[in-house]
Amino acid sequence: MQNLLFTPLRALLWLSLLLSAWANAEHPITQHQDIVWASPEGFELTLDIAVAQTDTRNKPVLVIFHGGAWLINNKSIMTQLSDAIASRTDIITVNVNYRLLADNDNSITIDQLVEDAMGAVLWVKDNIHRYGGDANKIAITGDSAGGHLAAMVALAGRNLSNTGFEQKPLGFKPTYLPEGRSAEQLASQDGLKVQAVILSYAVFNMVEAAPGLESKDNMFWQWAGVAARGLFGDSINLSDNLDYYQAVSPTQYLTPAAQYPLPPQFVLVGEQDTLTTPASAQQYVEQLAQLGQPARITIYPGKGHGFLDSGCSDYNNGCFKEVSEPTVSDMIAFLNEVFELQP
């Protein structure tokens, strides 16, 4: 009698397990690696594209920017995230390299990194059809410094200028521009518009972050093998040039939804993150909510900073496959919802 009573429960349990396995089933992906998408001043920038081997045409696309305090790492640190999403969805993933502050003899400025991120999205819009992607279904994501860059693309994508930061008013000249279109033409046409944003333990206010970032006590300068300096070089500083730091702060571009509707944003952070704190992420989402902009936040218990990095690490106390969950599943659910895909 006891076995009979528990049979329906067992059946429901097995059904739940089967559905979970089906929802997370992986399919093969085709890799296109180290594609040169731009060469600013001869510095080659590359990206990787992962395409699910499924029958879906005109697939949505997720563009990924890696973290590393704008000073270290490259796209390889996001490879496992890129492949995990591509192999579990009908979404093409594009994993991007951009310049770092330490590149070109420690001469790159942070506005140039933003211009690289913007240029990468424009390249994807121009070229992703070659890989089965839909240029009108673009999502962007990044973690830490990469989250800052993704936020800048989504929020500052209409603040473009043919002269970039060389003249005021300050604006961005994307590293890649579609043939025959200027930065200002793209701005007027909202050419950088995207359909969804995922920001993982991101930096939202560079005015607040700059003192720590520019300090010689910031170990990322040492890890990059260069001397600490200003984010815009030695001639521009926060005290005398506040407008420069505001121009690279995502929060500077927040607008009411009635004025300009932003794409839905999924903001995530680890509960134990001391670099990009849950409080800063919560504040950002609250600002969006007050403006009527769509946003959600998840704070993951027990997680610190960098838990979406590839491989295994002491700072994560584990390896990507285990540490990244349930976040990757939540990201996939968000993207499936935005693009109306079947799980």
The 8 nearest C-alpha neighbors of each residue, nearest first, counted from 0:
[[1, 3, 2, 4, 5, 6, 7, 8],
 [0, 2, 4, 3, 5, 6, 7, 8],
 [3, 1, 5, 4, 0, 6, 9, 7],
 [4, 2, 0, 6, 5, 1, 7, 8],
 [5, 3, 1, 2, 6, 0, 7, 8],
 [4, 6, 8, 2, 3, 7, 9, 1],
 [5, 7, 9, 3, 8, 4, 10, 2],
 [8, 6, 10, 9, 5, 11, 4, 3],
 [9, 7, 11, 5, 10, 6, 12, 4],
 [8, 10, 12, 6, 7, 11, 13, 5],
 [9, 11, 7, 13, 8, 12, 14, 6],
 [12, 10, 14, 8, 9, 13, 15, 7],
 [11, 13, 9, 15, 10, 14, 8, 16],
 [12, 14, 16, 10, 15, 11, 17, 9],
 [13, 15, 11, 17, 12, 16, 18, 10],
 [16, 14, 12, 18, 13, 17, 11, 19],
 [15, 17, 13, 19, 14, 18, 20, 12],
 [16, 18, 14, 20, 19, 15, 21, 13],
 [19, 17, 21, 15, 20, 16, 22, 14],
 [18, 20, 16, 22, 17, 21, 15, 23],
 [19, 21, 17, 23, 18, 22, 24, 16],
 [22, 20, 24, 18, 19, 23, 17, 16],
 [23, 21, 19, 20, 24, 342, 18, 87],
 [22, 24, 20, 21, 87, 19, 25, 328],
 [25, 23, 21, 22, 20, 87, 26, 86],
 [24, 26, 87, 86, 23, 27, 88, 83],
 [25, 27, 86, 87, 28, 24, 52, 51],
 [28, 26, 52, 51, 86, 25, 29, 53],
 [29, 27, 51, 50, 52, 86, 49, 30],
 [28, 30, 50, 49, 51, 52, 31, 27],
 [29, 31, 49, 48, 32, 28, 50, 47],
 [32, 30, 48, 47, 49, 29, 33, 34],
 [31, 33, 47, 34, 30, 48, 46, 45],
 [34, 32, 45, 46, 47, 35, 31, 44],
 [33, 35, 45, 46, 32, 36, 47, 31],
 [36, 34, 45, 44, 37, 33, 43, 46],
 [35, 37, 45, 44, 34, 122, 46, 119],
 [38, 36, 44, 35, 43, 39, 175, 174],
 [37, 39, 43, 42, 41, 44, 40, 36],
 [40, 38, 42, 41, 37, 174, 43, 44],
 [41, 39, 42, 38, 43, 37, 103, 174],
 [40, 42, 38, 39, 43, 37, 44, 103],
 [43, 41, 38, 39, 40, 44, 37, 98],
 [44, 42, 38, 41, 37, 35, 45, 39],
 [45, 43, 37, 35, 96, 38, 36, 97],
 [46, 44, 35, 34, 33, 96, 36, 95],
 [45, 47, 95, 33, 34, 94, 96, 32],
 [48, 46, 32, 94, 33, 93, 31, 34],
 [47, 49, 93, 31, 92, 30, 32, 94],
 [50, 48, 30, 92, 29, 91, 28, 85],
 [51, 49, 91, 29, 28, 85, 52, 48],
 [50, 52, 28, 53, 85, 86, 89, 27],
 [53, 51, 28, 27, 50, 29, 26, 54],
 [52, 54, 51, 55, 89, 26, 27, 56],
 [53, 55, 56, 52, 51, 89, 58, 57],
 [56, 54, 53, 58, 57, 89, 52, 131],
 [55, 57, 58, 131, 54, 132, 133, 53],
 [58, 56, 133, 132, 131, 59, 55, 128],
 [57, 59, 132, 56, 133, 90, 131, 89],
 [60, 58, 136, 90, 133, 132, 137, 91],
 [59, 61, 91, 137, 90, 92, 138, 136],
 [60, 62, 138, 92, 139, 137, 93, 91],
 [63, 61, 139, 93, 92, 94, 140, 138],
 [62, 64, 94, 140, 141, 93, 95, 139],
 [65, 63, 141, 145, 95, 140, 94, 66],
 [66, 64, 145, 141, 74, 142, 77, 73],
 [65, 67, 145, 144, 143, 142, 68, 64],
 [66, 68, 71, 69, 72, 70, 144, 65],
 [67, 69, 144, 70, 66, 71, 219, 143],
 [70, 68, 67, 99, 144, 100, 71, 66],
 [71, 69, 99, 68, 100, 101, 67, 223],
 [70, 72, 67, 223, 69, 68, 99, 73],
 [73, 71, 67, 76, 66, 74, 70, 65],
 [74, 72, 75, 96, 76, 65, 71, 97],
 [73, 75, 96, 76, 77, 95, 65, 94],
 [76, 74, 78, 77, 73, 309, 72, 79],
 [75, 77, 309, 74, 308, 78, 73, 65],
 [78, 76, 75, 80, 74, 79, 309, 308],
 [79, 77, 75, 81, 80, 76, 82, 309],
 [78, 80, 82, 309, 81, 77, 83, 319],
 [81, 79, 83, 77, 78, 82, 84, 307],
 [80, 82, 78, 79, 84, 83, 92, 77],
 [81, 83, 85, 79, 84, 80, 86, 78],
 [84, 82, 80, 86, 81, 85, 79, 87],
 [83, 85, 87, 82, 86, 81, 88, 80],
 [84, 86, 82, 88, 87, 90, 83, 51],
 [87, 85, 25, 26, 83, 84, 82, 88],
 [86, 88, 25, 84, 85, 23, 24, 83],
 [89, 87, 90, 85, 86, 84, 51, 331],
 [88, 90, 51, 58, 91, 85, 55, 53],
 [91, 89, 59, 88, 60, 85, 58, 92],
 [90, 92, 60, 50, 85, 49, 61, 59],
 [91, 93, 61, 49, 48, 81, 60, 85],
 [92, 94, 48, 62, 47, 63, 61, 95],
 [93, 95, 63, 47, 46, 74, 62, 92],
 [96, 94, 46, 64, 74, 63, 93, 97],
 [95, 97, 74, 45, 46, 44, 73, 98],
 [96, 98, 115, 44, 112, 95, 99, 116],
 [99, 97, 112, 102, 100, 96, 115, 44],
 [98, 100, 70, 101, 102, 69, 97, 107],
 [99, 101, 107, 70, 102, 105, 108, 69],
 [100, 102, 105, 99, 70, 104, 225, 223],
 [103, 101, 105, 99, 104, 100, 107, 106],
 [104, 102, 105, 106, 107, 101, 100, 42],
 [105, 103, 102, 106, 101, 107, 225, 100],
 [104, 106, 101, 102, 103, 100, 107, 225],
 [105, 107, 104, 103, 108, 102, 100, 101],
 [108, 106, 100, 105, 102, 101, 103, 99],
 [109, 107, 231, 111, 110, 230, 100, 106],
 [108, 110, 112, 111, 230, 231, 113, 100],
 [109, 111, 113, 112, 108, 114, 247, 171],
 [112, 110, 114, 109, 113, 108, 115, 107],
 [111, 113, 115, 109, 114, 110, 98, 116],
 [114, 112, 110, 116, 111, 115, 148, 117],
 [113, 115, 173, 111, 117, 112, 174, 116],
 [116, 114, 118, 112, 174, 113, 117, 97],
 [117, 115, 113, 119, 118, 114, 148, 112],
 [116, 118, 114, 120, 173, 115, 119, 152],
 [119, 117, 175, 173, 174, 115, 121, 116],
 [118, 120, 122, 116, 121, 117, 115, 123],
 [119, 121, 123, 117, 122, 118, 124, 116],
 [120, 122, 124, 118, 123, 119, 125, 117],
 [123, 121, 119, 125, 120, 124, 126, 118],
 [122, 124, 120, 127, 126, 125, 121, 119],
 [123, 125, 134, 121, 122, 126, 127, 120],
 [126, 124, 122, 123, 121, 127, 177, 134],
 [127, 125, 123, 128, 124, 129, 122, 130],
 [126, 128, 132, 123, 129, 130, 124, 125],
 [127, 129, 132, 131, 130, 126, 133, 134],
 [130, 128, 127, 131, 126, 132, 125, 133],
 [129, 131, 128, 127, 132, 50, 126, 48],
 [132, 130, 128, 57, 129, 58, 56, 127],
 [133, 131, 58, 57, 128, 127, 130, 59],
 [132, 134, 57, 135, 136, 58, 59, 128],
 [135, 133, 124, 136, 137, 132, 127, 128],
 [134, 136, 133, 137, 193, 124, 194, 59],
 [137, 135, 59, 133, 134, 194, 60, 138],
 [136, 138, 60, 193, 194, 135, 61, 59],
 [139, 137, 195, 61, 194, 196, 193, 60],
 [140, 138, 62, 196, 61, 149, 63, 197],
 [141, 139, 197, 63, 149, 198, 196, 62],
 [142, 140, 146, 145, 64, 63, 149, 65],
 [141, 143, 146, 199, 145, 66, 200, 201],
 [142, 144, 201, 146, 66, 200, 145, 202],
 [145, 143, 66, 147, 68, 146, 69, 67],
 [144, 146, 141, 64, 66, 142, 65, 148],
 [147, 145, 141, 142, 201, 143, 198, 149],
 [146, 148, 144, 202, 150, 145, 201, 149],
 [149, 147, 145, 151, 146, 150, 113, 116],
 [148, 150, 146, 152, 151, 147, 140, 141],
 [151, 149, 147, 153, 148, 152, 249, 154],
 [150, 152, 148, 155, 154, 249, 149, 153],
 [153, 151, 156, 149, 150, 117, 155, 154],
 [152, 154, 150, 151, 156, 155, 149, 193],
 [153, 155, 151, 252, 152, 156, 150, 249],
 [156, 154, 151, 158, 157, 152, 252, 153],
 [155, 157, 152, 191, 158, 154, 153, 159],
 [158, 156, 186, 155, 159, 189, 187, 191],
 [159, 157, 155, 170, 156, 171, 186, 160],
 [160, 158, 171, 170, 182, 157, 183, 186],
 [161, 159, 170, 163, 162, 171, 183, 182],
 [160, 162, 182, 172, 163, 183, 181, 159],
 [163, 161, 160, 165, 166, 164, 172, 170],
 [164, 162, 171, 172, 170, 160, 165, 161],
 [163, 165, 169, 166, 170, 162, 171, 167],
 [166, 164, 163, 162, 167, 169, 170, 168],
 [167, 165, 164, 162, 168, 169, 163, 170],
 [168, 166, 169, 164, 165, 170, 163, 162],
 [167, 169, 166, 170, 164, 160, 163, 165],
 [170, 168, 167, 164, 166, 163, 171, 246],
 [169, 171, 160, 159, 163, 158, 164, 168],
 [170, 172, 163, 159, 160, 114, 173, 158],
 [171, 173, 163, 160, 161, 182, 159, 114],
 [174, 172, 114, 118, 175, 117, 171, 115],
 [175, 173, 118, 115, 114, 172, 176, 39],
 [176, 174, 118, 173, 37, 122, 121, 177],
 [175, 177, 178, 173, 118, 174, 180, 121],
 [178, 176, 180, 179, 175, 125, 121, 122],
 [179, 177, 180, 176, 181, 175, 125, 122],
 [178, 180, 177, 181, 176, 184, 182, 185],
 [181, 179, 178, 177, 184, 176, 185, 182],
 [180, 182, 184, 183, 185, 161, 179, 176],
 [181, 183, 185, 161, 160, 159, 184, 172],
 [182, 184, 186, 185, 160, 181, 159, 161],
 [185, 183, 181, 187, 186, 182, 180, 188],
 [184, 186, 190, 188, 182, 183, 187, 189],
 [185, 187, 157, 183, 189, 184, 188, 159],
 [186, 188, 184, 185, 189, 183, 157, 190],
 [187, 189, 185, 190, 186, 184, 191, 157],
 [190, 188, 186, 191, 187, 192, 185, 157],
 [189, 191, 185, 188, 192, 186, 187, 121],
 [192, 190, 156, 189, 193, 121, 152, 120],
 [191, 193, 190, 189, 153, 194, 156, 152],
 [194, 192, 137, 138, 195, 191, 153, 262],
 [193, 195, 262, 137, 138, 136, 192, 196],
 [196, 194, 138, 262, 263, 193, 264, 139],
 [195, 197, 264, 139, 138, 140, 265, 263],
 [198, 196, 140, 265, 264, 266, 139, 199],
 [199, 197, 266, 146, 140, 141, 201, 265],
 [198, 200, 142, 267, 201, 146, 268, 141],
 [201, 199, 268, 143, 275, 142, 267, 198],
 [200, 202, 143, 146, 199, 147, 142, 198],
 [201, 203, 147, 204, 143, 275, 144, 146],
 [204, 202, 249, 250, 248, 147, 201, 205],
 [205, 203, 248, 206, 207, 202, 250, 208],
 [206, 204, 208, 248, 207, 209, 244, 203],
 [207, 205, 244, 204, 209, 208, 245, 248],
 [206, 208, 205, 204, 209, 210, 211, 203],
 [207, 209, 205, 206, 210, 211, 212, 204],
 [208, 210, 212, 211, 205, 206, 207, 213],
 [211, 209, 213, 212, 208, 214, 207, 206],
 [210, 212, 214, 209, 213, 208, 217, 216],
 [211, 213, 209, 210, 214, 217, 208, 230],
 [212, 214, 229, 210, 211, 228, 209, 227],
 [215, 213, 216, 211, 217, 212, 210, 227],
 [214, 216, 227, 217, 213, 220, 218, 226],
 [217, 215, 214, 218, 211, 213, 227, 220],
 [216, 218, 215, 214, 219, 212, 220, 211],
 [219, 217, 221, 220, 216, 222, 215, 223],
 [218, 220, 222, 221, 217, 223, 70, 68],
 [221, 219, 223, 218, 222, 225, 227, 226],
 [220, 222, 224, 218, 223, 219, 225, 226],
 [221, 223, 219, 224, 220, 218, 71, 225],
 [222, 224, 220, 221, 225, 71, 219, 70],
 [225, 223, 221, 222, 220, 226, 101, 219],
 [226, 224, 220, 223, 221, 101, 105, 227],
 [227, 225, 220, 228, 221, 224, 215, 105],
 [226, 228, 215, 220, 213, 214, 225, 229],
 [229, 227, 213, 233, 232, 226, 230, 214],
 [228, 230, 232, 231, 213, 233, 236, 235],
 [229, 231, 108, 232, 109, 228, 213, 100],
 [232, 230, 108, 229, 235, 109, 233, 234],
 [233, 231, 229, 230, 234, 235, 228, 108],
 [232, 234, 229, 235, 228, 231, 236, 230],
 [233, 235, 232, 236, 231, 229, 240, 239],
 [236, 234, 233, 231, 232, 240, 229, 237],
 [237, 235, 240, 238, 239, 229, 234, 233],
 [236, 238, 241, 240, 239, 244, 235, 206],
 [239, 237, 236, 240, 241, 235, 242, 244],
 [240, 238, 237, 236, 241, 235, 242, 243],
 [241, 239, 237, 242, 236, 243, 238, 235],
 [240, 242, 237, 244, 243, 239, 238, 245],
 [241, 243, 245, 240, 244, 246, 169, 237],
 [244, 242, 246, 241, 245, 240, 247, 169],
 [245, 243, 246, 241, 247, 206, 242, 205],
 [244, 246, 242, 248, 247, 243, 251, 206],
 [245, 247, 243, 244, 248, 242, 251, 169],
 [248, 246, 245, 244, 249, 205, 110, 243],
 [249, 247, 204, 205, 245, 250, 251, 246],
 [250, 248, 203, 151, 251, 252, 150, 154],
 [249, 251, 252, 248, 253, 203, 204, 283],
 [250, 252, 249, 248, 253, 245, 246, 247],
 [253, 251, 250, 154, 249, 155, 254, 248],
 [252, 254, 250, 251, 154, 255, 249, 287],
 [253, 255, 252, 256, 259, 258, 290, 260],
 [256, 254, 290, 258, 257, 291, 259, 292],
 [255, 257, 260, 259, 258, 291, 292, 290],
 [256, 258, 255, 259, 260, 291, 254, 290],
 [259, 257, 256, 255, 254, 260, 290, 261],
 [258, 260, 256, 257, 261, 255, 254, 292],
 [261, 259, 256, 257, 292, 262, 258, 255],
 [260, 262, 292, 259, 263, 256, 293, 153],
 [263, 261, 195, 194, 264, 260, 193, 196],
 [264, 262, 293, 195, 294, 196, 261, 265],
 [265, 263, 294, 196, 197, 195, 266, 262],
 [264, 266, 197, 295, 294, 296, 198, 196],
 [267, 265, 296, 198, 197, 199, 295, 264],
 [268, 266, 297, 199, 296, 298, 200, 198],
 [267, 269, 200, 298, 199, 277, 299, 270],
 [270, 268, 302, 299, 303, 272, 271, 298],
 [269, 271, 300, 299, 298, 302, 272, 301],
 [270, 272, 303, 269, 302, 301, 273, 300],
 [273, 271, 303, 304, 269, 276, 274, 270],
 [272, 274, 276, 275, 271, 303, 304, 277],
 [275, 273, 272, 276, 304, 200, 303, 143],
 [276, 274, 200, 273, 272, 201, 202, 279],
 [275, 277, 278, 273, 272, 279, 274, 280],
 [276, 278, 280, 279, 268, 281, 270, 298],
 [277, 279, 281, 276, 280, 282, 275, 283],
 [280, 278, 282, 276, 281, 277, 283, 275],
 [279, 281, 277, 283, 282, 278, 284, 276],
 [282, 280, 278, 284, 283, 279, 277, 285],
 [281, 283, 285, 279, 280, 284, 278, 286],
 [284, 282, 286, 280, 285, 281, 279, 287],
 [285, 283, 287, 281, 286, 282, 294, 288],
 [284, 286, 288, 282, 287, 283, 281, 289],
 [287, 285, 283, 289, 284, 288, 282, 290],
 [288, 286, 292, 284, 290, 285, 289, 291],
 [289, 287, 285, 291, 290, 286, 292, 284],
 [288, 290, 286, 287, 291, 285, 292, 255],
 [291, 289, 255, 287, 288, 292, 256, 286],
 [290, 292, 288, 256, 289, 255, 287, 293],
 [291, 293, 287, 256, 288, 290, 261, 294],
 [294, 292, 263, 264, 291, 288, 287, 262],
 [295, 293, 264, 263, 265, 284, 292, 287],
 [294, 296, 265, 266, 264, 284, 297, 293],
 [295, 297, 266, 267, 265, 298, 284, 294],
 [296, 298, 267, 299, 266, 268, 295, 265],
 [297, 299, 268, 269, 270, 267, 300, 296],
 [300, 298, 269, 270, 302, 297, 268, 301],
 [301, 299, 270, 302, 269, 298, 271, 303],
 [300, 302, 270, 271, 299, 303, 269, 272],
 [303, 301, 269, 300, 271, 270, 299, 306],
 [302, 304, 272, 271, 269, 270, 306, 305],
 [305, 303, 272, 306, 269, 302, 274, 200],
 [306, 304, 307, 308, 303, 315, 142, 143],
 [305, 307, 308, 304, 315, 323, 322, 303],
 [308, 306, 323, 305, 319, 309, 80, 77],
 [309, 307, 76, 306, 305, 77, 319, 310],
 [310, 308, 76, 79, 319, 77, 78, 307],
 [309, 311, 318, 319, 308, 312, 79, 76],
 [312, 310, 318, 317, 319, 309, 313, 315],
 [313, 311, 315, 314, 317, 316, 318, 310],
 [312, 314, 316, 315, 317, 311, 318, 310],
 [315, 313, 312, 316, 303, 304, 317, 305],
 [316, 314, 317, 313, 312, 306, 322, 303],
 [317, 315, 313, 314, 312, 318, 311, 322],
 [316, 318, 315, 311, 312, 322, 313, 319],
 [317, 319, 311, 310, 320, 322, 321, 312],
 [318, 320, 322, 323, 310, 321, 309, 311],
 [321, 319, 318, 323, 322, 324, 79, 310],
 [320, 322, 319, 323, 324, 318, 317, 325],
 [321, 323, 319, 324, 318, 320, 317, 306],
 [324, 322, 319, 307, 321, 326, 320, 306],
 [325, 323, 326, 322, 327, 321, 328, 320],
 [324, 326, 328, 327, 329, 323, 322, 299],
 [327, 325, 324, 329, 328, 323, 330, 299],
 [328, 326, 330, 329, 324, 325, 323, 331],
 [327, 329, 331, 325, 326, 330, 332, 324],
 [330, 328, 326, 332, 327, 331, 333, 325],
 [331, 329, 327, 333, 328, 332, 326, 334],
 [330, 332, 328, 334, 333, 329, 335, 327],
 [331, 333, 329, 335, 330, 334, 336, 328],
 [334, 332, 336, 330, 331, 335, 329, 337],
 [335, 333, 337, 331, 336, 332, 338, 330],
 [336, 334, 340, 332, 338, 339, 333, 337],
 [335, 337, 339, 333, 334, 338, 332, 340],
 [338, 336, 334, 339, 335, 333, 195, 194],
 [337, 339, 335, 340, 336, 334, 59, 136],
 [340, 338, 336, 335, 337, 341, 334, 342],
 [341, 339, 335, 338, 342, 336, 89, 337],
 [340, 342, 335, 339, 336, 88, 89, 338],
 [341, 22, 340, 335, 332, 88, 23, 331]]
